[in-house]
């Protein structure tokens, strides 16, 4: 009986470890939300909405306000954080999660990196944190992946995203 319990307990621990590896642990960061975070209960009324996304919603981080050009179109501030909220893990799921974070404010850091960190520092830190290099077909883009999570660094931007499936083939 003890042996059977030990085997079942070991299998349970292995299963739980497999589930937890699916979540990208939030590092020390200045971000208000983290990638894949469930935001079903979050009141976004204190956040400035960004217009124009299909299939989700976008919000500027607190304190970032877009300007409006002469055509009435929003223009992102030079320095900002933009959170994308969609269904997750599939577009047909009923829950809302942060599925993309774009950072242009160099004062905001993730893993100690900012949007304007030097290339060699980005490569070193991302590899140290278990990310592998992705080829994006351009030397101007530094791309890293860890499971379904991606980081892109380009043109003074850091973009963090999580893969969302579309099993129902929803067209936006």
N, C-alpha and C positions, 0 to 999 in steps of 0.2 A: 504494500500500500504506500509506504514512504517513497519507494522508488518511482511509482507511478505519479505521485504528487510532485516529486522533484522534476520528472520529465515534463509534466504539464506546466509547472511553474516556469521552467526554462523556455518552453515554447511560447508562453505568454510574454516573457521578457523580450524574447527575440521579436515577436510581433509588435510589441510596444516600441522597441527600438527602431523598427522599420517605419513605424508611423511618425515618430518624432524626427527622423531624418528628412521627412518630407517638408518640414517647416524650417525656414531660414531664421535662425535665432537673431533677435534684434540686437545689434551691437550698440556701443555707446554712440549716441548720435543726437543732433539737435532737432531731428524730425519729429513732428507731432504724431505722425502715424507711421507704421511700418508696412512693408510689402506683404501682401496676402492677409493683412489684418482685417478681421470682421468689423464692419462699421454699421451694422444694422441699427444699433441703438444710438448712433451719434447724431446730434443736432448740428447740421451744417449751416444753420441760419447766421452764424457769426463768421462765415467764410464767404469770400467773394466768388461767385460762380464764374467759370470760364465757359463761353458759349461756343458751339460749333461741333461738338463731338457727337457721333452717332453710336448708339448702343451702350451708352453709359453717361456718367456725369463727371465733370472736372471742377476742382476747386483750387483756388490759390491758398497757400498757407496763410495763417493769420499774419496781418501786417503788410501783405503784398496786395497792391491794388493796380489793376491794369488802367491804362489810359484809353480814351476813345478817340479815334481819328476822325477826320472830317466826313468820312463815309459812314460813321456810326459803328465802326468795327473795333473790337478790342485789340489792344496792342499790349503784349506782355511787358512787364517791367524788365529792365536789363538784368536785375537780380531778383530771382524769385524761386519759389517751390510750387509745383503744380501736382496735385494728387488726382489720379484717375480712379473712379469708382465704377466697377462693373459687377455683374454676377460672377461667381467663382465657386467651385473649380471649373464649371462649365457655364456658358452663356445662358443655358436654360435653368441653371440653379436659381433658387429663390433668395439667396442671401447676397448681401452687398459687401464687397471687399475692396481694399486698395490693390489695384493690379498694375499700376504704373506710377512712378514718382520721377518727375523731371526737376533737376536742381541746377540753377544757374547762379545762385548766390554763393560766392566763395566762403562766406562765413558759416555755411552749413556743412558739416562733415559727417561722413559715414566711414567707419573703420579708420578714422583719422585722416581720410582723404577728402579733398574738396574738388569742385569742378575745375579748378585751375592747378591742381597738383601736378608736379613734373611726371612725365611719362615713366621714367625708371622707378619712381616711388610707387606709382599706381600698379605697375606690373609686379613689383616685389610684394606689396601689401595684399593684393588680390590673390596671388599664388599662396602666400602665407596663410590666408584664410580659406584655402581649399578650392579656389576657383581655377578653372582651366581656361586657357586662351581660346577664343573663337575667331576664325578668319571671316571677316566681313567684306573682303575683297578690296579694302582700302586701307592704306597705311595711316590715314588721317583718323581712323576710328580704332580705339582700343576696346575690345569686346571680351567679356569673360562670362563663363557659365558655371553653374553648380546645380545639377539636376534641372529643375524647371525654372530656375532663377537666372536672370541675366543682368549684367551691368555693362553699360556703354559709356565711353568717355570720348567726347568730340566737341570741337568748337566752343569750349568753355561750358559744356554741359555734362552732367552725370545723369544717366537715365537708368533707373532700376525697374525691372519688370518681372512678372511671373507669367508663365504660360497659362492661357485659358483655353480649354477645349471648346469645340462647337459641335457636339454630337448630333444635335437636331438640325444643323445646317441653317441656322438663323441668318437671314440676310438683313443687314442694317442699312 
